[in-house]
Amino acid sequence: MSSLWDELIHELGTVRALSAAALEARTETSRVALITLLDAETAEIAAILDRILREAETSAA
């Protein structure tokens, strides 16, 4: 499970960086591209959290 937490921390850092970049984007095209990446990263975070939850439920059983 430790590797999942490492993945989650990495993804959260990526979201922070993409968010900052989107706020500073000079063009609408850049902003849209960064927001699209943010969407993909948040989906990945949701998937990691689901895996953490499943592992926790399995280990508690």
Residue pairs with C-beta under 8 A, 6 or more apart in sequence:
1 52
1 55
1 56
1 59
4 48
4 51
4 52
4 55
5 52
7 48
8 45
8 48
8 49
8 52
11 41
11 44
11 45
11 48
12 45
14 41
15 38
15 41
15 42
15 45
18 34
18 37
18 38
18 41
19 38
21 34
22 31
22 34
22 35
22 38
25 31
25 34
